[in-house]
Amino acid sequence: MTDSNCIFCKISSGQIPSKVAFENDEIFAFHDIAPVAPVHVLIIPKKHIVGLNDLGAEDVTLLGNIMRVAQSLAKDLGIDKTGYRVVNNCGSDGGQTVHHLHFHLLGGRSMTWPPG
């Protein structure tokens, strides 16, 4: 299920070009066009889910698979040993600007705390 107005649905379906980092039947990952770290990859489900608050019980396995993709990409991109951050922004106060569930894989530099 996709949303024809969603930019991430358009990217994962190939309607909008991207630099693909990973793809399978349920997950799509691509390099951010405005990176905030040397490694900045967005990991999304192909199924249109607005945000974390919209996950259902049927999405538990999908969410676990997304985390496994993050782990695998961190290794492939050479940031697994030095460390990385996986971020999800939920809602307007959480900084979510695209209303399609997504996770930012950030690495390649030291991360600061607090993040925002």
C-alpha positions in Angstrom: 0.0 0.0 0.0 1.4 3.4 -1.0 0.2 7.0 -1.0 0.4 8.6 -4.4 1.1 12.0 -2.8 4.0 10.8 -0.5 7.5 11.7 -1.6 9.0 8.6 0.1 6.5 6.3 -1.7 7.5 7.9 -5.0 11.2 7.4 -4.2 10.8 3.7 -3.1 8.7 3.0 -6.3 11.4 4.6 -8.5 9.2 7.5 -9.6 11.8 9.9 -8.1 15.5 8.9 -8.5 17.6 8.2 -5.5 21.0 6.8 -4.5 19.8 3.4 -3.3 21.6 1.8 -0.3 19.4 -1.2 0.1 16.1 -2.7 -1.2 14.1 -5.8 -0.7 10.3 -6.5 -0.9 9.4 -4.6 2.2 12.2 -2.1 2.9 13.9 0.7 0.9 17.0 2.6 2.0 18.6 5.6 0.2 21.2 8.3 0.9 19.7 11.6 2.1 20.1 14.5 -0.4 20.8 16.9 2.5 23.1 14.8 4.8 23.9 16.0 8.3 26.7 13.5 8.7 29.2 11.8 6.4 26.9 8.8 6.4 23.2 9.7 6.3 20.8 7.0 5.0 17.0 7.0 5.2 15.5 3.6 5.9 11.7 3.3 5.1 9.1 0.6 4.8 7.7 0.3 1.3 4.3 0.1 3.0 3.0 3.6 3.6 2.9 4.1 7.4 2.5 7.7 8.5 4.7 7.5 11.6 5.6 5.5 14.7 2.2 6.1 16.3 0.6 4.4 13.3 2.3 1.1 13.6 0.0 -1.9 14.2 0.7 -5.3 15.8 1.1 -6.7 12.3 4.1 -4.3 11.8 6.3 -5.7 14.6 8.3 -8.0 12.3 8.7 -5.2 9.8 10.1 -2.9 12.4 12.6 -5.5 13.5 13.6 -6.1 9.9 14.2 -2.3 9.5 16.6 -2.4 12.5 18.4 -5.4 11.0 18.8 -3.4 7.8 20.2 -0.5 9.8 22.7 -2.9 11.4 23.7 -4.3 8.0 24.1 -0.9 6.4 26.2 0.3 9.2 28.6 -2.6 8.6 28.5 -2.1 4.8 29.2 1.6 5.1 32.0 1.1 7.6 30.5 2.8 10.7 29.7 -0.3 12.7 33.0 -0.3 14.7 33.2 3.5 15.4 29.5 3.9 16.2 26.3 5.3 14.7 22.9 6.7 15.5 19.5 5.5 14.3 16.8 8.3 14.7 13.1 8.3 14.2 11.2 11.6 14.4 7.5 11.3 15.3 5.1 14.2 14.9 5.7 17.9 14.4 7.3 18.5 17.8 9.5 15.5 17.2 10.8 17.0 14.0 9.0 14.7 11.5 8.7 16.6 8.2 7.8 13.7 5.9 4.8 11.8 7.0 6.0 8.3 6.1 7.7 6.3 8.8 11.5 6.6 8.3 14.7 6.1 10.3 17.9 8.1 9.8 21.1 6.1 9.9 23.8 8.6 10.9 27.5 8.0 11.3 31.0 8.8 10.2 31.6 11.5 12.9 31.2 11.8 16.6 27.5 12.5 17.6 26.7 15.1 20.3 24.2 14.9 23.0 21.6 16.2 23.5 20.7 15.9 19.8 18.2 18.7 19.4 
